[in-house]
Amino acid sequence: MNTVFSPELLAGKVALVTGAGKGIGRACAEQLVAAGATVHAVARTQSDLESLKEALGDRLVPVVMDAASSQFLQYVDQMSTLDVLVNNVGTNTPQPFVDVDDEVLDRMLALNVRSLFKAAQHAARHMQKVGNGGSIINISSQMGHVGSPGRTVYCMTKHAIEGLTKAMGVELAPDNIRVNSVGPTFIETPMTAPMFEKPEFQQFVNDRIPLGRVGKPNDVAYTVVFLASDAAQLVTGSCYKVDGGWTAQ
């Protein structure tokens, strides 16, 4: 595992990462542990968390659970301490706007918006109760700032997360709870792999990233660790776009 962080950066901190089995969430768990945190890694697939535990050791706490469930919210409530939430739940089913069906619409709103909202709400309550402040990091998307064909529902949900992040940042500031989002471009993950198998899609993406490459999971994870740390102690209500310049055009 490559890292750029000192193991003292987050020493003594406790983080919770949802969607930690694969892709961005897994990279976030790895980098948070590398920076010294103890990480509760949440995913539905036990084998993914077992391999993560084997790689990272005792500071990785595997939590085999659906982050959209009431059981997960109870888990958050019962944690003894929580300093960092990486809110990484989300899905996408691209469809033309006029063809979006109710099942896709309802599922994406439920997972991308409602589940993320509830996780943040319970984490914030926990942080308020303990009284030591904290950092909540919502994994959003560059699609929270622009539009794209075939992604109307996804764009809608990610724009919602950007608004939520700003409002939370303002409201929770008196409790020293910082709330920020990270907006990645297309990242090489198991979820996007089938998309990149289509040459026309690969060309569509490459043409829109001035830095000339799609993202790697660690590109996002490095930004997450920064936002979790005291290096970002005056940063709240903001989005850090890890998009290679896509949204700057």
LOGUBA-387785 format. One record per atom (N, C-alpha, C, O, CB): x, y, z. Coordinates in steps of 0.001 Angstrom, whole numbers, plus 500000, padded with zeros to 6 digits. Glycine has a CB too. Layout:
BEGIN
XYZ
...
***
This chain:
BEGIN
500835498800500000
500000500000500000
500874501256500000
501712501424500886
499053500002501222
500687502130499025
501406503394498983
500706504416499863
499478504489499889
501519503911497540
501496505206500583
500915506268501398
501851507462501424
503049507328501175
500629505774502830
501304508620501723
502109509836501802
502016510455503191
502479511575503407
501661510848500740
501415509724504141
501113510294505444
501977509728506557
502394508570506518
499675510073505770
502235510569507549
502878510118508782
501868509317509600
500694509683509643
503428511326509606
502293508239510247
501386507467511100
500962508214512352
500150507713513129
502035506174511493
501507509415512556
501109510232513700
499992511218513362
499416511836514258
502305510986514231
499688511367512080
498744512405511666
497380512250512322
496794513233512776
498585512388510167
496872511026512376
495554510768512953
495640509819514153
494673509126514473
494620510184511890
496773509793514799
496967508890515936
495910509152517008
495677510295517400
498385509055516529
495282508083517471
494272508194518511
492878508487518015
491932508469518803
494662509235519453
492716508761516717
491403509061516145
490674507770515766
491293506765515413
491548509977514910
489354507826515848
488510506707515448
487662507146514264
486948508146514336
487616506219516629
487745506393513181
487011506722511960
486047505598511606
486262504436511949
487982506981510793
484989505973510919
483999505028510414
483885505249508911
483625506366508464
482605505205511131
484077504195508137
484032504294506675
482967503345506152
483038502139506387
485420503970506041
481977503883505441
480971503014504832
481398502657503404
482194503359502782
479574503702504832
480853501560502910
481249501098501576
482719500797501494
483368501094500491
480890502121500536
483261500192502572
484716500054502703
485276498799502064
486488498585502112
485092500069504142
484445497967501471
484939496698500948
485732496810499673
486645496020499432
483815495790500722
485395497780498858
486013497894497532
486252499362497184
485745500260497856
485124497225496454
487018499590496142
487127500893495506
487533502021496424
488481501901497199
485855501232494885
486801503125496330
487132504334497082
487082504087498583
487986504507499306
486181505465496711
486051503419499057
485920503178500486
487060502361501048
487557502639502139
484629502491500771
487472501352500302
488591500521500747
489876501346500824
490629501240501792
488782499321499798
490123502164499808
491311503017499819
491281503997500984
492315504265501597
491430503778498502
490111504531501293
489993505445502430
490338504740503732
491062505284504565
488577506028502507
489818503521503910
490143502761505115
491646502525505216
492233502689506286
489396501420505123
492261502145504114
493702501878504108
494499503117504480
495407503045505309
494143501371502738
494171504246503879
494953505465504114
494708506052505499
495618506633506090
494626506504503058
493499505910506022
493225506376507384
494016505556508402
494552506104509365
491713506293507692
494088504250508187
494904503410509065
496379503785508930
497093503861509930
494696501910508736
496833504018507712
498230504407507497
498568505709508208
499707505923508624
498516504545506007
497564506580508344
497777507864509016
497578507773510526
497647508786511222
496840508908508444
497331506558511038
497303506363512483
495950506152513112
495870505927514320
497914507495513115
494872506216512334
493532506078512906
493162504609513101
493709503720512449
492497506764512008
492221504380514013
491511503111514089
490263503248513234
489519504217513380
491155502726515572
490023502295512346
488956502426511356
487934501305511503
488276500124511450
489539502425509938
486685501691511688
485566500757511613
485122500745510153
484574501725509650
484376501167512593
485364499634509491
485109499517508058
483812498753507830
483681497599508237
486288498812507341
482856499405507178
481519498849506999
481333498394505554
481581499155504619
480440499886507384
480898497156505381
480575496631504055
479675495419504227
479616494830505306
481869496260503255
478979495051503169
478061493905503244
478757492573502989
478243491524503377
476934494080502248
479922492603502339
480601491367501948
481713491026502930
482717491733503016
481171491492500529
481526489955503656
482468489583504708
483866489327504174
484847489732504796
481975488361505432
483974488661503030
485295488322502492
486108489576502166
487329489577502322
485149487455501237
485439490648501713
486151491901501435
486764492465502713
487904492929502713
485199492937500800
486007492421503788
486501492973505054
487553492068505679
488473492549506341
485345493181506034
487424490775505476
488447489857505997
489801490118505334
490835490098506001
488020488388505772
489792490360504029
491059490637503342
491625491985503768
492842492156503846
490864490608501816
490748492936504044
491192494250504515
491798494137505912
492829494746506199
490015495254504520
491161493364506767
491674493135508119
493037492457508073
493948492819508817
490687492282508933
493167491481507199
494442490768507065
495553491710506623
496698491575507056
494308489611506066
495216492666505761
496223493595505255
496579494682506256
497722495137506296
495739494229503981
495601495107507072
495794496305507892
495991496028509375
496515496884510089
494629497209507726
495589494864509857
495861494520511244
494843495033512240
493681495265511907
497180495029511616
495307495205513481
494410495428514612
493670496758514577
492637496898515231
495183495341515873
494166497725513840
493466499017513803
492361499048512746
491793500105512471
494461500142513534
492062497916512167
490922497789511258
489861496939511954
490102495779512286
491349497152509880
488693497525512168
487575496830512804
486539496521511726
485862497435511256
486949497689513965
486397495261511322
485443494932510260
484011494943510787
483731494406511859
485769493560509653
483117495552510035
481708495633510408
480890495144509221
480644495901508283
481300497097510821
480468493882509255
479709493302508153
478249493722508325
477519493152509136
479856491731508115
477838494720507557
476542495333507784
476146496160506566
477005496640505825
476565496207509056
474861496321506367
474346497198505316
474267498617505867
473531498873506820
472944496715504807
475018499540505274
475055500919505770
473735501653505577
473567502769506069
476157501683505080
472800501034504865
471480501635504683
470458501085505674
469271501399505578
470995501404503262
470909500265506625
469987499599507541
469874500327508878
470751501104509257
470431498168507772
468782500059509579
468616500600510927
469629499983511878
470029500616512855
467189500354511438
470043498760511602
471068498100512413
472366498901512391
473035499034513416
471318496666511908
472722499436511220
473937500239511119
473820501516511943
474771501897512626
474229500581509658
472676502178511890
472495503403512668
472604503122514166
473121503948514918
471138504043512348
472122501974514593
472268501580515988
473732501355516336
474176501677517438
471456500318516276
474473500801515389
475908500595515600
476611501929515822
477438502056516725
476534499856514399
476282502927514994
476876504258515154
476548504816516534
477421505350517218
476374505221514051
475293504692516937
474864505235518230
475628504603519391
475866505257520407
473365505020518421
476010503344519245
476609502612520358
478135502659520367
478759502105521272
476158501185520316
478746503310519379
480199503434519385
480647504256520591
479987505223520970
480696504081518073
481767503868521189
482235504595522368
482774505967522000
482648506917522773
483308503794523091
483371506072520827
483837507368520343
483852507360518820
483966506306518194
485246507700520905
483737508527518242
483752508662516783
484274510046516430
483676511058516796
482329508432516173
485385510083515722
486003511356515335
485790511699513868
485726512872513500
487479511317515627
485680510663513027
485620510881511579
484591509933510967
484617508730511228
487020510671510923
483691510476510158
482814509652509331
483155509888507867
483173511028507402
481314509969509609
483425508810507147
483562508875505689
482300508249505114
482134507029505124
484877508133505173
481429509092504622
480083508715504194
480137508319502722
479969509161501840
479065509882504425
480370507048502465
480720506596501124
479671505662500515
480000504830499669
482056505902501158
478417505795500940
477378504973500318
476913505639499023
476894506864498913
476177504763501291
476541504816498049
476054505386496793
476033504359495683
476725503343495739
476909506565496382
475219504645494661
475119503766493509
474716504581492297
474341505747492421
474112502628493763
474792503974491131
474360504655489914
473863503633488903
474476502584488705
475510505498489316
472756503951488274
472229503164487164
471920504139486041
470821504692486003
470951502335487582
472855504368485122
472625505348484056
471442504948483174
471324503801482741
473887505505483197
470574505924482924
469436505748482019
469132507094481368
469348508133481992
468178505191482780
468639507100480135
468147508357479558
467040508935480435
466239508194481003
467629508134478112
467000510254480541
466047510909481435
464611510451481185
463889510146482133
466139512416481276
464187510399479911
462791510062479620
462478508595479888
461311508202479902
462470510392478177
463511507783480101
463307506355480334
463540505935481785
463433504751482103
464215505567479436
463858506885482673
464137506525484064
462893505878484679
461804506452484651
464572507779484888
463068504690485228
461919504002485821
461874504248487328
462866504644487940
461979502485485525
460706504004487904
460488504336489308
461403503548490234
461844504072491257
459044504084489681
461693502303489894
462538501484490762
463940502076490868
464507502150491958
462610500043490237
464496502496489735
465822503116489732
465788504443490472
466666504723491287
466323503322488292
464786505257490195
464664506556490853
464595506402492369
465333507061493101
463425507296490344
463708505531492833
463515505373494273
464741504773494951
465107505184496053
462302504503494544
465382503791494288
466558503155494889
467709504142495018
468394504161496040
466998501946494058
467928504957493999
469046505894494055
468795507017495052
469716507443495749
469308506476492679
467566507497495126
467251508513496134
467417507944497541
467923508623498434
465815509043495940
466989506697497735
467072506078499055
468517505882499492
468864506168500638
466344504742499057
469359505396498590
470740505106498982
471622506343498928
472341506630499884
471323504026498089
471576507084497817
472504508206497625
472184509401498501
473077510172498854
472498508635496188
470921509562498853
470530510732499642
470093510345501052
470711510763502032
469405511486498941
469029509548501159
468477509266502479
469468508522503381
469656508902504537
467205508455502340
470097507471502863
471025506690503690
472228507524504110
472673507449505255
471495505443502934
472748508311503189
473873509177503524
473467510215504562
474222510501505492
474410509867502269
472262510782504399
471752511765505362
471651511143506757
472103511739507735
470371512301504912
471059509947506851
470858509326508156
472185508968508817
472337509134510027
469994508080508016
473133508484508046
474445508180508622
475090509443509182
475637509430510285
475365507536507567
475026510524508425
475599511794508888
474869512300510121
475497512816511046
475543512850507775
473562512159510143
472767512630511276
473153511896512563
473355512522513603
471270512444510989
473253510580512488
473599509811513684
475041510062514107
475337510115515301
473382508319513437
475944510219513132
477327510542513483
477416511899514160
478142512059515141
478213510520512239
476679512880513640
476705514224514227
476151514211515646
476699514868516531
475903515205513359
475082513480515867
474521513375517225
475546512785518182
475704513252519310
473240512511517223
476235511756517717
477258511117518545
478367512111518872
478784512226520025
477840509878517833
478840512826517861
479913513793518079
479473514918519009
480263515371519838
480379514372516750
478238515374518889
477708516396519794
477686515892521231
478039516621522158
476297516818519362
477273514651521408
477165514078522757
478534513963523420
478683514264524604
476493512696522700
479526513529522657
480871513383523207
481512514751523435
482210514959524427
481746512534522269
481271515673522518
481715517051522716
483126517365522279
483669518401522664
481592517387524117
483742516497521481
485117516734521028
485204517187519581
486293517214519007
485931515488521202
484084517540518988
484086517919517585
484237516702516697
484021515573517137
485198518914517303
484605516930515452
484784515809514528
484793516273513090
484687517465512800
483693514776514727
484921515310512195
484956515593510767
484051514598510047
484232513386510161
486412515523510216
483079515118509308
482202514303508483
482538514600507027
482533515754506598
480687514585508793
482829513544506276
483255513697504887
482283512918504006
482239511688504048
484732513200504680
481515513640503220
480550513026502319
481200512800500957
481690513743500336
479280513906502184
481205511555500495
481751511276499168
480673511603498146
479659510912498044
482225509782499038
480910512656497402
479959513162496411
480489512792495024
480877511648494791
479754514724496549
480504513743494123
480964513487492759
481131514818492039
480540515824492430
479971512563491992
481938514815490988
481952515980490115
480557516227489546
480232517352489165
482975515793488976
479723515172489487
478363515303488970
477445516044489941
476271516265489644
477789513930488668
477979516426491098
477269517332491988
477456518781491599
476947519680492268
477722517127493402
478199519017490495
478504520385490062
478206520616488583
478122521759488133
479959520698490338
478048519540487839
477787519645486403
476666518674486040
476172517935486892
479079519347485567
476277518685484783
475333517699484278
476032516758483317
477135517036482847
474144518383483593
475369515627483025
475948514671482093
474840513808481517
473907513451482236
477025513799482784
474918513465480249
473853512663479634
473729511291480278
474725510647480609
474106512505478143
472482510859480447
472224509546481017
472370509470482520
472247508390483099
473124508566480405
472631510605483168
472909510591484598
472077511630485356
472556512231486318
474388510837484839
470844511834484923
470031512865485571
469768512541487034
469854513427487884
468709513033484837
469452511300487342
469145510944488734
470419511029489577
470396511564490686
468527509511488819
471520510507489058
472788510569489791
473188512018490050
473579512369491163
473901509840489012
473091512859489021
473425514279489200
472523514919490242
472988515697491075
473305515038487867
471245514596490202
470305515150491175
470701514761492602
470698515600493503
468877514670490871
471042513483492800
471388513051494151
472690513681494627
472810514025495803
471498511536494206
473656513837493745
474935514414494163
474839515926494361
475528516472495223
476014514096493135
474000516615493583
473735518018493880
473085518150495264
473370519095496000
472827518643492790
472222517208495608
471604517223496935
472652517085498033
472564517757499061
470570516101497056
473640516224497825
474684516025498834
475539517276498990
475974517598500096
475568514828498462
475781517980497893
476545519227498003
475783520260498829
476378520956499652
476856519794496606
474469520365498615
473669521286499426
473634520870500877
473749521709501771
472259521374498889
473474519582501120
473475519069502486
474789519381503186
474798519803504342
473221517564502491
475894519174502487
477215519412503075
477376520863503500
477874521136504592
478316519036502084
476964521789502656
477069523210503014
476223523544504234
476684524220505154
476644524088501835
474984523066504238
474085523381505352
474567522749506655
474518523382507709
472664522906505039
475031521507506584
475586520860507774
476818521606508274
476989521798509478
475941519397507473
477674522025507347
478878522731507744
478582523979508544
479263524280509525
479682523089506538
477559524705508119
477163525929508828
476528525589510174
476889526166511199
476182526761507971
475589524658510167
474820524374511385
475654523705512471
475443523961513656
473636523495511051
476595522854512083
477365522103513068
478670522781513463
479393522278514324
477659520739512538
478978523913512845
480228524616513161
480360524987514642
481456524871515192
480328525871512324
479282525429515310
479435525747516737
479867524558517597
480405524741518689
478138526288517268
479633523345517105
480063522142517827
481453521683517387
481920520626517810
479054521012517615
482109522468516545
483417522123515993
483359520805515225
484317520032515213
484462522035517111
482221520569514590
482083519426513687
482191519967512264
481315520693511793
480714518656513916
483269519605511597
483500520079510236
482861519114509251
482943517898509421
485014520231509950
482230519654508227
481547518825507236
481980519268505844
481803520425505461
479996518920507392
482545518338505103
483009518635503753
482666517474502819
482341516372503262
484533518910503747
482746517746501539
482533516684500557
483761516548499676
484576517464499565
481280516968499698
483873515391499055
484902515146498057
484182514756496770
483351513848496762
485920514027498521
484512515455495683
483839515234494410
484778514636493376
485435515372492639
483260516534493890
484852513313493311
485762512690492345
485222512733490917
484014512803490691
486029511251492742
486136512691489976
485797512366488608
485617510853488517
485490510191489547
486890512874487615
485604510300487326
485512508851487185
486777508212487753
487895508596487409
485308508446485696
486576507235488625
487666506552489314
487681505092488884
486626504491488683
487520506675490860
488863504526488744
488989503116488384
488604502244489584
489400502052490504
490437502794487911
487396501729489563
486891500869490634
486133499695490004
485874499703488801
485967501673491618
485776498689490807
484948497601490267
483617498090489691
483093497487488755
484677496576491351
483064499181490244
481784499683489757
481905500317488370
480998500204487546
481216500694490740
483046500992488121
483200501677486833
483867500807485770
483871501165484593
484004502940487020
484428499677486172
485158498835485212
484334498471483984
484854498553482871
485619497571485889
483052498065484135
482264497744482933
482067498940482009
481976498775480792
480913497201483336
482000500145482579
481844501352481760
483071501558480875
482944501901479700
481618502592482656
484262501345481447
485496501602480706
485799500523479670
486724500666478870
486653501717481667
485030499461479686
485179498449478644
484627498927477305
484898498326476265
484482497165479060
483859500000477332
483283500570476111
484212501670475600
484367502688476275
481840501132476371
484832501500474436
485810502478473932
485232503885473819
485933504858474097
486330502039472576
483971504012473416
483391505345473267
483244506059474616
483375507280474699
482030505247472579
482971505284475664
482884505884476995
484264506293477495
484432507376478056
482231504908477984
485239505431477292
486610505760477677
487057507050476991
487699507893477618
487569504601477322
486726507210475719
487102508416474986
486359509626475516
486947510699475654
486829508245473496
485063509474475819
484247510554476382
484877511098477667
484952512311477865
482814510055476663
485323510195478527
485916510605479800
487286511250479582
487563512322480119
486042509397480746
488134510599478798
489490511119478594
489489512513477977
490344513338478298
490282510172477709
488537512773477097
488462514074476441
488092515202477389
488287516371477058
487469514021475325
487568514879478547
487060515900479461
487922516099480712
487571516900481579
485667515542479875
489029515390480814
489909515527481979
491226516158481538
492063515475480947
490161514143482661
491425517441481811
492636518113481353
493939517453481814
494933517490481089
492614519524481820
493947516855483001
495173516204483467
495449514896482745
496517514308482918
495090515952484952
494508514435481944
494791513351481020
494679511941481548
495147511010480892
496104513524480512
494079511745482707
493884510382483202
492676510326484115
492293511324484725
495136509883483941
492081509144484202
491018508941485169
491646508775486549
492857508593486675
490143507707484795
490812508841487572
491331508797488927
491606507393489434
491062506410488930
490381509467489841
492456507325490433
492708506104491194
492054506280492580
491906507408493050
494269505810491317
491667505185493228
491053505317494552
491872506137495544
491308506881496345
490817503961495124
493206506007495497
494025506767496437
493972508270496181
494206509054497100
495454506293496368
493670508688494952
493515510127494707
492427510698495600
492554511813496105
493187510399493225
491371509945495792
490272510370496670
490657510186498131
490414511062498961
488984509577496356
491258509045498440
491586508727499827
492566509728500431
492445510072501607
492164507327499916
493524510198499655
494470511189500179
493739512470500588
494061513074501611
495559511507499126
492766512876499794
491994514081500121
491149513856501368
491004514756502196
491093514487498937
490600512671501500
489807512327502685
490649512424503949
490197512982504949
489223510913502550
491862511893503920
492723511953505099
493043513401505461
493035513763506637
494021511166504859
493321514219504467
493552515640504727
492366516267505445
492543516964506444
493826516385503419
491150516023504940
489959516622505541
489675516067506934
489051516738507756
488754516395504645
490124514862507197
489938514263508523
490909514822509549
490685514696510753
490097512759508443
491978515435509083
493074515821509970
492990517279510401
492198518060509874
494398515573509289
493825517620511373
493901519009511838
494502519939510801
494438521157510963
494710519086513109
495087519395509737
495572520246508651
494424520986507982
494637521999507316
496333519413507616
493196520476508159
492003521101507562
491101521700508628
489883521739508455
491216520077506735
491677522165509724
490867522576510868
490031523832510629
489143524123511430
491753522800512040
490281524586509558
489440525738509237
488638525498507954
488151526442507332
490302527001509091
488508524248507574
487800523905506339
486474523250506692
486455522180507300
488656522963505441
485367523879506321
484060523257506498
483084523816505475
483238524942505003
483532523482507930
482082523020505138
481090523421504152
481624523497502733
481029524152501878
480525524736504527
482738522834502477
483411522931501179
483390521598500435
483170520539501023
484856523398501365
483623521681499135
483821520486498317
485221520530497725
485625521528497129
482744520383497193
485950519444497895
487244519292497238
487037518393496021
486786517195496155
488328518695498219
487145518981494845
486895518245493608
488183517574493128
489151518240492760
486334519188492515
488169516266493143
489319515473492704
488971514992491296
488672513818491076
489632514251493700
489020515927490354
488412515660489038
489347515929487861
488907515923486712
487171516496488876
490625516164488132
491572516393487046
491277517607486198
491828517749485107
491614515212486179
490410518493486686
490086519705485953
488765519639485170
488421520592484471
491196520013485014
488019518523485279
486781518349484518
485847519551484698
485361520112483716
486068517059484951
485599519943485952
484599520978486223
485147522393486092
484408523364486256
484037520791487603
486442522514485796
487034523841485628
486774524403484238
487066525571483982
488530523786485891
486231523593483337
486058524010481934
484694524645481719
484373525055480604
486229522809480986
***
